[in-house]
């Protein structure tokens, strides 16, 4: 992922709720684009690149299910979360048949929506990370499959943990790598001992990358780390 904000298409015909949701997501660092109905939502989707869609089911002009079906016809992978006042089983099943990733029944808390969004984005990011094996980190070339770091013709072999951690950092270059996410992904537990262990590996990686002054791993207080690359 690059350093641009995650862009969310938010389709909600209840103006007050829509504006509250947009404002809340924006304060949490997302770029939320609010559209008042399914038709406007589809037009926006064809013009912009979104990382995730949050669609109200009951909307004028084009309902959420129809919009999701139209979105799926052009993009089979973008995550979709449905919002609905209905809690009927048939509707939920229909939503999942259309390729929904999640479903929230109104009324819901904004924290719950945020939690679902973050969970889906972590999963999507994890999937993308698995696909990429070679990274350019400034003057370094890192092959995560072979677990080697190359600089100026010299090759350094990395341990499995060093390689896994560097891969997560490189996949999120110039973005914050959340501490807890890294701990759960690599160590499967964010307890104190694993956290101290990760600090040791961060120090090792800093030493390995010190030959390029344009590359750095910085601490983001209370959040995690950021790999700075040109």
DRENTOR-886304 format. One line per 4 residues: for each residue x, z, y of N, C-alpha, C, O. Coordinates in Angstrom, 1 decimal, padded with zeros to 4 digits. Layout:
! residues N
X:Z:Y:X:Z:Y:X:Z:Y:X:Z:Y  ...
***
This chain:
! residues 230
000.8:000.0:-001.2:000.0:000.0:000.0:000.9:000.0:001.2:001.9:000.6:001.3  000.4:-000.7:002.3:001.2:-000.7:003.5:000.7:000.4:004.4:000.0:001.3:004.0  001.2:000.4:005.7:000.9:001.5:006.5:-000.4:001.4:007.3:-000.6:002.1:008.2  -001.1:000.3:007.0:-002.4:000.2:007.6:-003.4:001.2:007.0:-003.3:001.6:005.9
-004.5:001.5:007.8:-005.5:002.4:007.4:-006.3:001.8:006.2:-006.5:000.6:006.2  -006.8:002.6:005.4:-007.7:002.2:004.3:-009.0:001.7:005.0:-009.6:002.5:005.8  -009.5:000.5:004.7:-010.7:000.0:005.4:-011.9:000.1:004.5:-011.9:-000.4:003.4  -012.9:000.8:005.1:-014.1:001.0:004.3:-015.3:000.3:004.9:-015.6:000.4:006.1
-016.1:-000.5:004.1:-017.3:-001.1:004.6:-018.4:-000.1:004.3:-018.7:000.3:003.2  -019.1:000.4:005.4:-020.2:001.4:005.3:-021.5:000.7:005.7:-021.7:000.4:006.9  -022.4:000.6:004.7:-023.7:-000.1:005.0:-024.8:001.0:004.9:-025.1:001.5:003.8  -025.4:001.3:006.1:-026.4:002.4:006.1:-027.4:002.1:007.2:-027.0:002.0:008.4
-028.7:002.0:006.9:-029.7:001.6:007.9:-030.2:002.8:008.7:-030.8:002.6:009.8  -029.9:004.0:008.2:-030.3:005.2:009.0:-029.2:005.4:010.1:-028.1:005.8:009.7  -029.5:005.0:011.3:-028.5:005.0:012.4:-027.7:006.3:012.5:-026.5:006.3:012.7  -028.5:007.4:012.6:-027.9:008.7:012.8:-026.9:009.1:011.7:-025.8:009.5:011.9
-027.4:008.9:010.4:-026.5:009.2:009.3:-025.3:008.3:009.2:-024.2:008.7:009.0  -025.5:007.0:009.5:-024.5:006.0:009.5:-023.4:006.4:010.5:-022.2:006.3:010.2  -023.8:006.8:011.7:-022.8:007.1:012.7:-022.0:008.4:012.4:-020.9:008.5:012.6  -022.8:009.3:011.8:-022.1:010.6:011.4:-021.1:010.3:010.3:-020.0:010.9:010.3
-021.5:009.5:009.3:-020.5:009.2:008.2:-019.3:008.4:008.8:-018.2:008.7:008.4  -019.6:007.4:009.7:-018.4:006.7:010.2:-017.5:007.6:011.0:-016.3:007.5:010.8  -018.1:008.4:011.8:-017.2:009.4:012.6:-016.4:010.3:011.7:-015.2:010.5:011.9  -017.1:010.8:010.6:-016.4:011.8:009.7:-015.3:011.1:009.0:-014.2:011.6:008.9
-015.5:009.8:008.5:-014.4:009.1:007.8:-013.3:008.8:008.7:-012.1:008.8:008.3  -013.6:008.4:010.0:-012.6:008.1:011.0:-011.7:009.3:011.3:-010.5:009.2:011.4  -012.3:010.5:011.4:-011.5:011.7:011.6:-010.6:012.0:010.4:-009.6:012.8:010.6  -011.0:011.5:009.3:-010.2:011.7:008.1:-009.1:010.6:007.8:-008.5:010.5:006.8
-009.0:009.7:008.9:-007.9:008.7:008.8:-008.3:007.4:008.2:-007.5:006.5:008.0  -009.6:007.2:008.0:-010.1:005.9:007.4:-010.6:005.0:008.5:-011.0:005.5:009.6  -010.5:003.7:008.3:-011.1:002.7:009.2:-012.4:002.3:008.7:-012.5:001.5:007.8  -013.5:003.0:009.2:-014.8:002.8:008.7:-015.6:001.8:009.5:-015.7:002.0:010.7
-016.1:000.7:008.9:-016.9:-000.3:009.6:-018.3:-000.2:009.2:-018.7:-000.4:008.1  -019.2:000.3:010.2:-020.6:000.5:009.9:-021.4:-000.7:010.2:-021.4:-001.4:011.2  -022.3:-001.1:009.2:-023.2:-002.2:009.3:-024.6:-001.7:009.0:-024.8:-000.8:008.1  -025.6:-002.2:009.8:-027.0:-001.6:009.7:-027.9:-002.1:008.6:-028.9:-001.5:008.3
-027.5:-003.2:007.9:-028.3:-003.7:006.8:-027.5:-004.6:005.9:-026.3:-004.8:006.2  -028.1:-004.9:004.8:-027.3:-005.7:003.7:-026.8:-007.0:004.2:-025.7:-007.5:003.7  -027.6:-007.7:005.0:-027.2:-009.0:005.4:-026.0:-008.9:006.3:-025.0:-009.7:006.2  -026.0:-008.0:007.3:-024.9:-007.8:008.2:-023.7:-007.3:007.4:-022.5:-007.7:007.7
-023.9:-006.5:006.4:-022.9:-006.0:005.5:-022.2:-007.1:004.8:-020.9:-007.1:004.6  -022.9:-008.1:004.3:-022.4:-009.2:003.5:-021.5:-010.1:004.5:-020.4:-010.6:004.1  -022.1:-010.4:005.7:-021.3:-011.2:006.6:-020.0:-010.5:006.9:-018.9:-011.2:007.0  -020.0:-009.2:007.2:-018.8:-008.5:007.5:-017.8:-008.5:006.3:-016.6:-008.7:006.5
-018.3:-008.4:005.1:-017.5:-008.4:003.9:-016.8:-009.8:003.7:-015.6:-009.8:003.3  -017.4:-010.9:004.0:-016.8:-012.2:003.9:-015.8:-012.5:005.0:-014.9:-013.3:004.8  -015.8:-011.7:006.1:-014.9:-011.9:007.2:-013.7:-011.0:007.2:-012.6:-011.3:007.7  -013.8:-009.8:006.5:-012.8:-008.8:006.5:-012.3:-008.5:005.1:-013.0:-008.8:004.2
-011.2:-007.8:005.1:-010.7:-007.3:003.8:-010.9:-005.8:003.7:-010.3:-005.0:004.5  -011.7:-005.4:002.8:-012.1:-004.0:002.6:-011.4:-003.4:001.4:-011.3:-004.1:000.4  -011.1:-002.1:001.4:-010.5:-001.5:000.3:-011.5:-000.8:-000.6:-011.3:-000.5:-001.7  -012.7:-000.6:000.1:-013.8:000.2:-000.6:-015.1:-000.1:000.1:-015.1:-000.2:001.3
-016.2:-000.1:-000.6:-017.6:-000.3:000.0:-018.4:000.9:-000.3:-018.5:001.4:-001.5  -019.1:001.4:000.7:-020.1:002.5:000.5:-021.5:001.9:001.0:-021.7:001.6:002.1  -022.4:001.7:000.0:-023.6:001.0:000.3:-024.8:001.8:000.0:-025.0:002.4:-001.0  -025.7:001.9:001.1:-027.0:002.5:000.9:-027.9:001.6:000.0:-027.8:000.4:000.2
-028.6:002.1:-000.9:-029.5:001.3:-001.8:-030.7:000.7:-001.0:-030.9:-000.5:-001.1  -031.4:001.6:-000.3:-032.6:001.1:000.4:-032.3:000.6:001.8:-032.2:001.4:002.7  -032.1:-000.7:001.9:-031.8:-001.2:003.3:-032.6:-002.5:003.5:-033.0:-003.2:002.6  -033.0:-002.7:004.8:-033.7:-003.9:005.2:-032.9:-005.2:005.0:-031.7:-005.2:004.9
-033.6:-006.3:004.9:-033.0:-007.7:004.9:-032.4:-008.0:003.5:-032.6:-009.0:002.9  -031.6:-007.0:003.0:-030.9:-007.2:001.7:-030.6:-005.8:001.2:-029.9:-005.0:001.9  -031.1:-005.4:000.1:-030.9:-004.0:-000.4:-029.5:-003.9:-000.9:-028.8:-004.8:-001.1  -029.1:-002.6:-001.2:-027.7:-002.3:-001.6:-027.4:-003.0:-003.0:-026.2:-003.4:-003.1
-028.3:-003.0:-003.9:-028.0:-003.7:-005.2:-027.8:-005.2:-005.0:-026.9:-005.7:-005.7  -028.6:-005.8:-004.2:-028.4:-007.3:-004.0:-027.1:-007.5:-003.3:-026.4:-008.4:-003.6  -026.8:-006.7:-002.3:-025.5:-006.8:-001.6:-024.3:-006.6:-002.5:-023.4:-007.4:-002.5  -024.4:-005.6:-003.4:-023.4:-005.4:-004.4:-023.2:-006.5:-005.3:-022.1:-006.9:-005.7
-024.3:-007.1:-005.7:-024.3:-008.3:-006.6:-023.6:-009.5:-005.9:-022.8:-010.2:-006.5  -023.9:-009.7:-004.6:-023.2:-010.7:-003.8:-021.7:-010.5:-003.6:-020.9:-011.4:-003.7  -021.4:-009.2:-003.4:-020.0:-008.8:-003.2:-019.2:-009.1:-004.5:-018.1:-009.6:-004.5  -019.8:-008.7:-005.6:-019.2:-008.8:-006.9:-019.0:-010.3:-007.3:-018.1:-010.7:-008.0
-019.8:-011.2:-006.7:-019.7:-012.6:-007.0:-018.4:-013.2:-006.3:-017.8:-014.2:-006.8  -017.9:-012.5:-005.2:-016.7:-013.0:-004.6:-015.5:-012.1:-004.8:-014.4:-012.5:-004.6  -015.8:-010.8:-005.2:-014.7:-009.9:-005.5:-015.1:-008.9:-006.6:-016.0:-008.1:-006.4  -014.4:-009.1:-007.7:-014.8:-008.3:-008.9:-014.2:-006.9:-008.9:-014.5:-006.1:-009.7
-013.2:-006.7:-008.0:-012.4:-005.4:-008.1:-012.7:-004.4:-007.0:-012.4:-003.2:-007.2  -013.2:-004.8:-005.8:-013.3:-003.8:-004.8:-014.2:-002.7:-005.2:-015.3:-002.9:-005.7  -013.8:-001.4:-005.1:-014.7:-000.3:-005.5:-015.9:-000.2:-004.7:-015.9:-000.4:-003.5  -017.1:000.2:-005.3:-018.4:000.3:-004.7:-019.0:001.7:-005.0:-019.0:002.1:-006.2
-019.4:002.4:-003.9:-020.1:003.7:-004.1:-021.5:003.4:-003.5:-021.7:003.0:-002.4  -022.6:003.8:-004.3:-023.9:003.7:-003.8:-024.4:005.0:-003.3:-024.1:006.1:-003.8  -025.2:004.9:-002.2:-025.9:006.1:-001.6:-027.3:005.8:-001.8:-027.8:004.7:-001.4  -028.1:006.8:-002.3:-029.5:006.6:-002.4:-030.3:007.8:-002.3:-029.9:008.9:-002.6
-031.6:007.7:-001.8:-032.5:008.8:-001.8:-033.2:009.0:-003.1:-033.7:010.0:-003.4  -033.1:007.9:-003.9:-033.7:008.0:-005.3:-032.7:008.6:-006.3:-031.5:008.5:-006.1  -033.3:009.3:-007.2:-032.4:009.8:-008.3:-032.9:009.4:-009.7:-032.7:010.0:-010.7  -033.7:008.3:-009.7:-034.2:007.8:-010.9:-033.1:007.2:-011.8:-032.2:006.5:-011.3
-033.2:007.5:-013.1:-032.2:007.1:-014.0:-032.0:005.6:-014.1:-030.9:005.1:-014.2  -033.2:004.8:-014.0:-033.1:003.4:-014.1:-032.2:002.8:-012.9:-031.5:001.9:-013.1  -032.4:003.4:-011.7:-031.7:002.9:-010.6:-030.2:003.2:-010.7:-029.3:002.3:-010.4  -029.9:004.4:-011.3:-028.5:004.7:-011.5:-027.8:003.7:-012.5:-026.7:003.2:-012.3
-028.6:003.5:-013.6:-028.1:002.5:-014.6:-027.9:001.1:-014.0:-026.9:000.4:-014.3  -028.9:000.7:-013.2:-028.8:-000.6:-012.5:-027.5:-000.7:-011.7:-026.8:-001.7:-011.7  -027.3:000.4:-010.9:-026.1:000.4:-010.1:-024.8:000.3:-010.9:-023.9:-000.5:-010.5  -024.7:001.0:-012.0:-023.5:000.9:-012.8:-023.4:-000.5:-013.5:-022.3:-001.0:-013.7
-024.5:-001.1:-013.8:-024.5:-002.5:-014.4:-023.9:-003.5:-013.5:-023.3:-004.4:-013.8  -024.2:-003.2:-012.2:-023.7:-004.1:-011.1:-022.2:-003.9:-010.8:-021.6:-004.6:-010.0  -021.6:-002.9:-011.5:-020.2:-002.6:-011.3:-019.9:-001.6:-010.3:-018.9:-001.6:-009.7  -020.9:-000.6:-010.1:-020.6:000.5:-009.2:-019.5:001.4:-009.8:-019.4:001.6:-011.0
-018.7:002.0:-008.9:-017.7:002.9:-009.3:-018.2:004.4:-009.3:-017.8:005.2:-010.0  -019.2:004.6:-008.4:-019.8:005.9:-008.3:-021.1:005.9:-007.5:-021.5:004.8:-007.0  -021.8:007.0:-007.5:-023.2:007.1:-007.1:-023.4:008.4:-006.5:-023.1:009.4:-007.1  -024.0:008.5:-005.3:-024.3:009.8:-004.6:-025.8:009.8:-004.2:-026.2:008.9:-003.5
-026.5:010.8:-004.6:-027.9:010.9:-004.2:-028.0:011.7:-002.9:-027.4:012.8:-002.8  -028.9:011.3:-002.0:-029.1:012.0:-000.8:-030.0:013.2:-001.1:-030.9:013.0:-001.9  -029.9:014.3:-000.4:-028.8:014.6:000.6:-027.5:014.9:-000.1:-027.5:015.5:-001.2  -026.4:014.6:000.5:-025.1:014.9:-000.1:-024.2:015.5:001.0:-024.5:015.2:002.2
-023.1:016.2:000.7:-022.2:016.7:001.7:-021.2:015.6:002.0:-020.8:014.9:001.1  -020.7:015.6:003.2:-019.7:014.6:003.6:-018.4:014.9:002.8:-017.7:013.9:002.5  -018.1:016.2:002.5:-016.9:016.5:001.7:-017.0:015.9:000.3:-016.0:015.5:-000.2  -018.2:015.9:-000.2:-018.4:015.3:-001.5:-018.1:013.8:-001.5:-017.5:013.3:-002.4
-018.6:013.1:-000.5:-018.4:011.7:-000.4:-016.9:011.4:-000.2:-016.3:010.5:-000.9  -016.2:012.2:000.6:-014.8:012.1:000.8:-014.0:012.3:-000.5:-013.1:011.5:-000.8  -014.4:013.3:-001.2:-013.8:013.6:-002.5:-013.9:012.4:-003.5:-013.0:012.1:-004.2  -015.1:011.8:-003.5:-015.4:010.6:-004.4:-014.5:009.4:-004.0:-013.9:008.7:-004.8
-014.4:009.2:-002.7:-013.7:008.1:-002.1:-012.2:008.3:-002.5:-011.5:007.4:-003.0  -011.7:009.5:-002.3:-010.2:009.8:-002.6:-009.9:009.6:-004.0:-008.9:009.1:-004.4  -010.8:010.1:-004.9:-010.7:010.0:-006.3:-010.6:008.5:-006.8:-009.7:008.1:-007.6  -011.5:007.7:-006.2:-011.5:006.2:-006.6:-010.2:005.5:-006.1:-009.6:004.8:-006.8
-009.8:005.9:-004.8:-008.6:005.2:-004.3:-007.4:005.6:-005.1:-006.5:004.8:-005.2  -007.3:006.9:-005.5:-006.2:007.3:-006.3:-006.1:006.5:-007.6:-005.0:006.1:-008.1  -007.3:006.3:-008.2:-007.3:005.5:-009.5:-006.9:004.1:-009.3:-006.1:003.5:-010.1  -007.4:003.5:-008.2:-007.1:002.1:-007.9:-005.6:002.0:-007.6:-004.9:001.0:-008.1
-005.1:002.9:-006.8:-003.6:002.9:-006.5:-002.8:003.0:-007.7:-001.8:002.4:-007.9  -003.2:003.9:-008.6:-002.5:004.1:-009.9:-002.4:002.8:-010.7:-001.4:002.5:-011.3  -003.5:002.1:-010.7:-003.6:000.8:-011.4:-002.6:-000.2:-010.9:-001.9:-000.9:-011.6  -002.6:-000.3:-009.5:-001.7:-001.2:-008.9:-000.2:-000.8:-009.1:000.6:-001.7:-009.3
000.0:000.5:-009.1:001.4:000.9:-009.3:001.9:000.5:-010.7:003.1:000.1:-010.8  001.0:000.5:-011.7:001.4:000.2:-013.1:001.8:-001.3:-013.1:002.7:-001.7:-013.9  001.2:-002.1:-012.3:001.5:-003.6:-012.4:002.8:-004.0:-011.8:003.4:-004.9:-012.2  003.3:-003.2:-010.8:004.5:-003.6:-010.1:005.7:-002.8:-010.7:005.6:-001.6:-011.0
006.8:-003.5:-011.0:007.9:-002.9:-011.6:009.2:-002.9:-010.8:010.1:-002.1:-010.9  009.3:-003.9:-009.9:010.5:-004.1:-009.1:010.2:-003.9:-007.6:009.2:-004.4:-007.1  011.0:-003.1:-006.9:010.8:-002.7:-005.5:012.0:-003.0:-004.7:013.1:-002.6:-005.1  011.9:-003.5:-003.5:013.0:-003.6:-002.5:012.9:-002.4:-001.6:011.9:-002.2:-000.9
013.9:-001.5:-001.6:013.9:-000.3:-000.8:015.1:-000.5:000.2:016.2:-000.1:-000.2  014.9:-001.1:001.3:016.0:-001.4:002.2:017.0:-002.3:001.5:016.6:-003.4:001.0  018.2:-001.9:001.5:019.3:-002.7:000.8:019.3:-002.5:-000.7:020.1:-003.1:-001.4  018.4:-001.6:-001.2:018.4:-001.3:-002.6:017.4:-002.1:-003.4:016.4:-002.5:-002.8
017.7:-002.4:-004.6:016.7:-003.0:-005.5:016.4:-002.1:-006.6:017.4:-001.7:-007.3  015.2:-001.7:-006.8:014.8:-000.6:-007.8:014.0:-001.3:-008.9:012.9:-001.8:-008.6  014.5:-001.2:-010.1:013.7:-001.7:-011.3:013.2:-000.5:-012.1:014.0:000.2:-012.7  011.9:-000.2:-011.9:011.4:001.0:-012.5:011.2:000.9:-014.0:011.2:001.9:-014.7
011.2:-000.4:-014.5:011.1:-000.5:-016.0:012.4:-000.2:-016.7:012.5:000.4:-017.7  013.5:-000.8:-016.1:014.8:-000.5:-016.6:015.4:000.8:-016.1:016.4:001.3:-016.6  014.7:001.4:-015.1:015.1:002.7:-014.5:016.5:002.6:-013.9:017.4:003.4:-014.0  016.7:001.5:-013.2:018.0:001.3:-012.5:017.8:001.0:-011.0:016.8:000.4:-010.6
018.8:001.5:-010.2:018.8:001.3:-008.8:020.1:000.5:-008.4:021.2:001.0:-008.7  019.9:-000.6:-007.8:021.1:-001.5:-007.5:021.3:-001.5:-006.0:020.4:-001.6:-005.2  022.6:-001.4:-005.6:023.0:-001.4:-004.2:024.4:-002.0:-004.1:025.4:-001.6:-004.7  024.5:-003.1:-003.4:025.8:-003.8:-003.1:026.5:-004.1:-004.4:027.7:-003.9:-004.5
025.8:-004.6:-005.4:026.4:-005.0:-006.7:026.6:-003.9:-007.7:027.0:-004.2:-008.8  026.4:-002.7:-007.2:026.6:-001.5:-008.1:025.2:-001.1:-008.6:024.2:-001.0:-007.9  025.2:-000.7:-009.9:023.9:-000.3:-010.6:024.0:001.2:-011.0:025.0:001.6:-011.6  023.0:002.0:-010.6:022.9:003.4:-011.0:021.7:003.5:-012.0:020.6:003.1:-011.7
022.0:004.2:-013.1:020.9:004.5:-014.1:020.2:005.8:-013.6:020.9:006.8:-013.4  018.9:005.7:-013.6:018.1:006.9:-013.2:017.5:007.6:-014.4:017.3:007.0:-015.5  017.2:008.9:-014.3:016.5:009.6:-015.4:015.1:009.2:-015.3:014.6:008.6:-014.3  014.3:009.5:-016.3:012.9:009.1:-016.4:012.1:009.7:-015.2:011.3:009.1:-014.5
012.3:011.0:-014.9:011.6:011.7:-013.8:012.0:011.1:-012.5:011.2:010.9:-011.6  013.3:010.9:-012.3:013.8:010.3:-011.0:013.1:008.9:-010.8:012.7:008.6:-009.7  013.1:008.1:-011.9:012.5:006.8:-011.8:011.0:006.9:-011.5:010.4:006.1:-010.7  010.3:007.8:-012.2:008.8:007.9:-012.0:008.5:008.4:-010.5:007.6:007.8:-009.9
009.3:009.3:-010.0:009.1:009.8:-008.7:009.4:008.7:-007.6:008.7:008.5:-006.6  010.5:008.0:-007.8:010.9:006.9:-006.9:009.9:005.8:-006.9:009.6:005.2:-005.9  009.3:005.5:-008.1:008.3:004.5:-008.2:007.0:004.9:-007.4:006.5:004.0:-006.7  006.6:006.1:-007.5:005.5:006.6:-006.7:005.8:006.5:-005.2:004.9:006.0:-004.4
007.0:006.9:-004.8:007.4:006.8:-003.4:007.4:005.4:-002.9:006.9:005.0:-001.8  008.0:004.5:-003.7:008.2:003.1:-003.3:006.8:002.4:-003.3:006.6:001.5:-002.4  005.9:002.8:-004.2:004.6:002.2:-004.2:003.8:002.6:-002.9:002.8:001.9:-002.5  004.2:003.7:-002.3:003.5:004.2:-001.1:004.4:004.1:000.1:004.3:004.9:001.0
005.4:003.2:000.1:006.4:003.2:001.1:005.8:003.2:002.5:004.8:002.5:002.8  006.3:004.0:003.4:005.8:004.2:004.8:004.4:004.8:004.8:003.8:004.8:005.9  004.0:005.3:003.7:002.7:006.1:003.7:003.0:007.4:003.1:004.0:007.6:002.4  002.1:008.4:003.3:002.3:009.7:002.7:002.0:009.7:001.2:001.0:009.3:000.8
003.0:010.2:000.5:002.7:010.5:-001.0:002.3:011.9:-001.1:003.1:012.8:-000.8  001.0:012.2:-001.4:000.6:013.5:-001.5:001.3:014.3:-002.6:001.4:013.8:-003.7  001.7:015.5:-002.2:002.5:016.4:-003.1:001.7:016.6:-004.4:002.3:016.5:-005.5  000.4:017.0:-004.3:-000.4:017.4:-005.5:-000.6:016.1:-006.4:-000.6:016.2:-007.6
-000.8:015.0:-005.7:-001.0:013.7:-006.5:000.2:013.4:-007.3:000.1:013.1:-008.5  001.4:013.5:-006.7:002.7:013.2:-007.4:002.9:014.2:-008.5:003.3:013.8:-009.6  002.6:015.5:-008.3:002.8:016.5:-009.3:001.9:016.3:-010.5:002.3:016.4:-011.7  000.6:016.0:-010.2:-000.3:015.7:-011.3:000.0:014.4:-012.1:-000.3:014.3:-013.3
000.5:013.4:-011.3:000.8:012.1:-012.0:002.0:012.2:-012.9:002.0:011.7:-014.0  003.0:012.9:-012.4:004.3:013.0:-013.2:004.4:014.2:-014.0:004.8:014.1:-015.2  004.1:015.3:-013.5:004.2:016.6:-014.3:002.9:017.1:-014.9:002.9:018.0:-015.7  001.8:016.5:-014.5:000.5:016.8:-015.0:000.0:018.2:-014.7:-001.1:018.6:-015.2
000.7:018.8:-013.8:000.3:020.2:-013.3:001.0:020.5:-012.0:002.2:020.2:-011.9  000.2:021.0:-011.0:000.8:021.2:-009.7:001.2:022.7:-009.5:001.1:023.3:-008.4  001.7:023.3:-010.6:002.1:024.7:-010.5:003.4:024.9:-009.8:004.1:024.0:-009.5  003.8:026.2:-009.5:004.9:026.5:-008.7:006.2:026.0:-009.3:007.0:025.4:-008.5
006.4:026.1:-010.6:007.7:025.7:-011.2:007.8:024.2:-011.1:008.9:023.7:-010.9  006.8:023.4:-011.4:006.8:022.0:-011.3:007.1:021.5:-009.8:007.8:020.6:-009.6  006.5:022.3:-008.9:006.7:021.9:-007.5:008.2:022.1:-007.1:008.7:021.3:-006.4  008.8:023.2:-007.6:010.2:023.4:-007.3:011.1:022.3:-008.0:012.1:021.9:-007.4
010.7:022.0:-009.2:011.4:020.9:-009.9:011.3:019.6:-009.1:012.3:018.9:-009.0  010.1:019.3:-008.6:010.0:018.0:-007.8:010.9:018.1:-006.6:011.5:017.1:-006.2  011.0:019.2:-005.9:011.9:019.4:-004.7:013.3:019.0:-005.1:014.1:018.4:-004.3  013.7:019.4:-006.3:015.1:019.1:-006.8:015.3:017.6:-007.0:016.3:017.1:-006.6
014.3:017.0:-007.5:014.4:015.5:-007.7:014.3:014.8:-006.4:015.0:013.7:-006.3  013.6:015.3:-005.4:013.6:014.6:-004.1:015.0:014.7:-003.5:015.5:013.7:-002.9  015.7:015.8:-003.6:017.0:016.0:-003.1:018.0:015.0:-003.8:018.8:014.4:-003.2  017.8:014.8:-005.2:018.6:013.9:-005.9:018.4:012.4:-005.4:019.3:011.7:-005.3
017.1:012.1:-005.2:016.8:010.7:-004.7:017.4:010.5:-003.3:017.8:009.4:-003.0  017.3:011.5:-002.5:017.9:011.3:-001.1:019.4:011.0:-001.2:019.9:010.2:-000.5  020.1:011.7:-002.2:021.5:011.4:-002.3:021.7:010.0:-002.8:022.7:009.3:-002.4  020.9:009.5:-003.8:021.0:008.2:-004.3:020.8:007.1:-003.3:021.3:006.0:-003.3
019.9:007.4:-002.3:019.5:006.4:-001.3:020.3:006.5:000.0:020.0:005.8:001.0  021.3:007.5:000.1:022.0:007.7:001.4:022.9:006.6:001.9:023.2:006.5:003.1  023.2:005.6:001.0:024.1:004.5:001.4:023.4:003.6:002.4:024.1:002.8:003.1  022.1:003.6:002.5:021.4:002.7:003.5:020.8:003.6:004.5:019.8:004.4:004.3
021.4:003.6:005.8:020.9:004.5:006.8:019.5:004.3:007.3:018.8:005.1:007.9  018.9:003.1:006.9:017.5:002.7:007.3:016.5:003.3:006.3:015.3:003.1:006.5  017.0:003.9:005.2:016.1:004.4:004.2:016.1:005.9:004.2:017.2:006.5:004.3  015.0:006.6:004.2:015.0:008.1:004.2:013.7:008.5:003.5:012.7:007.9:003.5
013.8:009.7:002.9:012.6:010.4:002.3:012.4:011.6:003.2:013.2:012.5:003.2  011.3:011.6:003.9:011.0:012.7:004.8:009.9:013.6:004.3:009.0:013.2:003.6  010.0:014.9:004.7:008.9:015.9:004.4:007.8:015.7:005.4:008.0:015.7:006.6  006.5:015.7:004.9:005.4:015.7:005.8:004.8:017.1:005.6:004.1:017.3:004.5
004.9:018.0:006.6:004.6:019.4:006.4:003.1:019.6:005.9:002.2:019.1:006.5  003.0:020.3:004.8:001.7:020.6:004.2:001.0:019.5:003.5:-000.1:019.7:002.9  001.7:018.3:003.4:001.0:017.2:002.8:001.8:016.6:001.6:001.4:016.5:000.5  003.1:016.3:001.9:003.9:015.6:000.9:005.1:015.0:001.4:005.8:015.6:002.3
005.4:013.8:000.9:006.7:013.1:001.3:006.3:011.7:001.8:005.3:011.1:001.5  007.3:011.1:002.5:007.1:009.7:002.9:008.5:009.0:002.8:009.5:009.5:003.3  008.5:007.9:002.0:009.7:007.1:001.9:009.7:006.1:003.1:008.8:005.2:003.2  010.6:006.2:004.0:010.7:005.3:005.1:011.6:004.2:004.7:012.8:004.4:004.4
011.1:003.0:004.9:011.9:001.8:004.6:011.7:000.8:005.7:010.7:000.8:006.4  012.7:-000.1:005.9:012.6:-001.1:007.0:011.4:-002.1:006.7:011.2:-003.0:007.5
***
